[in-house]
Amino acid sequence: MRNKTIAAGLAAVMATGGTAQAQEVIEMTSAFSRNLPILGTAGVDFVEKINSIASDVEFEHFDPGELVPTLEALDAVSGGSVDAAYTTSGYWQGKITSASLFAAVPFGPEAGEFLAWMLYDDGHELFQRMYDQNGYNVKVLPCGIIAPETSGWFKEPINSVADLEGLNMRFFGLGAEVMQRLGVSTSLLAAGDIFPALERGAIDATEFSMPLIDQRLGFYNIASNNYFPGWHQPATMFELLINKDVWEDLDEKSQKQIEVACLANITTNYAEGEAVNFGAMVENVEKNGVTIRQWPDEMLDAFEGAWTEVAAELAAEDEFFAEVWADLQEFREGYKVWSDNIYLKRPRN
């Protein structure tokens, strides 16, 4: 492992002749630019949190492309060319069949239920085992979560499944598998690549994230029909990946501090998303010419039916996907007893 130190720490030791321990600097690439609300600010906020409480470790934040491109972060951290990454496992769907089950599940758990499975059931253990079994030398920690996203920006209204057929669309994770089944050609693009692809016609439509985030990326300028609800991502989990050699070289106190900072980051990440998006929706309608549309029941039924088929096929093809999927489904069956009874279901006035 590279032994990087802060010069000031070394100088203090040399000047005093003492035995003070120099800080370990961990270079962290983020999948999202620091200027991107909610997604990008979460990586910055995590770094501020850990650096404010840790004494023997310091994180340094880098935007996508400064160290490695977004979609190369897992390999870079595993190989040791980058120490850590703030990202989401859905970006590894093409590498690991089960990866998106730890990021966002179509028609799956919302944030509270997802965190319950991850932190108090088998989710985190399975998450780590996924990387271990696939030969990745990383430690994974849940480190952020957001509520549902919008489910797409389209140039024209979508009135039926037939209107989807033949579209080229940026789509994420397991939802992309569903859209492909319904005749859409999908591609996974990082945030900064989406608008240029829309602008030159390489894609006809896109989904990316929450209204404020999508607003910042300017999708409404080209595709002004914004669809809800986010059936493909009822919640999205974000991860902190740390090279396992770097992680194991840290003392236990530093490891615990990183874990605590991630748990705090989950709270602020979720709260920020809940706090700022309604204003963006109003502004999109009143100033940006956006039409907010709801998927009718027949379209949601088509999406859910296709997802049921996709999940069954992936479980049949991949043993670990099947194990994770069964575990999550078992947890959800139990959770349903709680959620069906405890939450108020009357429409809000």
Protein Blocks (a to p, Z undefined) as FASTA:
>chain_A
ZZdddfklmmmmmmnopabdcddddddddfbdfklghjlmmmmmmmmmmmmmpmkbccdd
ddehklmcfklmmmmmmnopafbdcddfklmmmmmmklmmmmbcghiacfklmmmmmmmm
mmlmmmmmmmmmnopacddddfbdcddddebdcfbdcfbfklmgopacddehjllmmmmm
nopacddddfklmmmmmmnopafbdcfbdmklmmmnommmmmmcdcdddfklmbacdddd
ddfklmmmpcfklmmmmmmmmmmmmmmmmmmmmmmmmmmmmmmmmmnopacddddfklmm
mmmmmmmmmmmmmmmmpmklmmmmmmmmmmmmmmmmmmmmmpccbdcZZ
